[in-house]
Amino acid sequence: MWTGRWVKELFGVTAAPLILQWQIDSAAKAVHESQRPIVAVSIAPGDSDQSEFTHQFHKTFEMTPGDFRLRPSRQD
């Protein structure tokens, strides 16, 4: 598949990690900016369950989604 090679050449990784990063970034924004329950946010990116979502979220941000929601907003 030429698209896969193109993505790898352009970004240095395959499409799967890029998609995962986009999903987790989108979920982080939803966790921080909305009042939706975290379980509802975890279902939106297509994770199989909340446990997997929490694991991936913690691996990325070194905190749980609940702790991430409670942190103060950064003013960049």
HELIX and SHEET records of a PDB file:
HELIX    1   1 TRP A    2  PHE A   11  1                                  10    
HELIX    2   2 ALA A   15  GLU A   33  1                                  19    
HELIX    3   3 ILE A   38  ILE A   43  1                                   6    
HELIX    4   4 GLN A   50  PHE A   61  1                                  12    
HELIX    5   5 PRO A   65  LEU A   70  1                                   6    
END                                                                             
